[in-house]
């Protein structure tokens, strides 16, 4: 039972998709956690500004999540196109 070139390419694509999602999810997870924590601290200091702080936090988290979505797109391309 020999491994052919197409099988090797498919295995590399699966491995690459797993690595892309694994590493691509670390950044947004850490970034969103930091943003959420800092927003809670800021709301604790200035409760009157909670609306503005929450809105700004959500925009920052959406921007941070975009890198996770890019890694998902790369992983799906590796799984279904390659």
C-alpha positions in Angstrom: 0.0 0.0 0.0 1.9 3.0 -1.3 1.0 6.6 -0.6 0.4 8.4 -3.9 0.9 12.1 -4.6 -2.8 13.0 -4.4 -3.1 11.3 -1.0 -0.1 13.2 0.3 -1.5 16.5 -0.9 -4.9 15.8 0.6 -3.3 14.9 4.0 -1.2 18.1 3.9 -4.4 20.1 3.2 -6.1 18.6 6.1 -3.2 19.2 8.4 -2.9 22.8 7.1 -6.6 23.4 7.7 -6.3 22.2 11.3 -3.2 24.4 11.9 -4.9 27.4 10.3 -7.9 27.1 12.6 -5.9 26.3 15.7 -3.5 29.2 15.4 -6.1 31.5 13.8 -8.4 31.2 16.8 -5.8 32.0 19.4 -5.5 35.7 18.5 -9.1 36.6 18.5 -9.8 34.6 21.6 -7.1 36.4 23.6 -7.9 39.8 22.1 -11.6 39.6 22.8 -10.9 38.5 26.3 -8.7 41.4 27.0 -11.1 43.9 25.4 -14.0 42.5 27.5 -12.0 42.6 30.7 -10.8 46.2 30.1 -14.4 47.2 29.2 -15.6 45.8 32.5 -12.9 47.7 34.4 -13.8 50.9 32.6 -17.6 50.5 33.3 -16.7 49.8 37.0 -14.8 53.1 37.1 -17.4 55.2 35.1 -20.8 53.5 35.2 -22.4 56.5 33.5 -20.5 55.8 30.3 -21.6 52.2 30.1 -23.4 52.6 26.8 -20.5 54.2 25.0 -18.0 51.8 26.5 -20.1 48.8 25.5 -20.6 50.0 22.0 -16.9 50.6 21.6 -16.1 47.2 23.1 -18.4 45.5 20.6 -16.8 47.3 17.6 -13.3 46.3 18.9 -14.4 42.7 19.3 -15.9 42.6 15.8 -12.6 43.8 14.3 -10.7 41.3 16.3 -13.0 38.5 15.2 -12.3 39.2 11.5 -8.9 37.5 11.8 -10.6 34.3 13.0 -13.0 34.5 10.1 -10.1 34.8 7.7 -8.5 31.7 9.1 -11.9 29.9 8.8 -12.0 30.8 5.1 -8.5 29.6 4.6 -9.3 26.3 6.3 -12.4 25.8 4.3 -10.5 26.5 1.1 -7.9 23.9 2.1 -10.6 21.3 2.9 -12.8 21.7 -0.1 -10.8 23.2 -2.9 -7.4 21.6 -2.7 
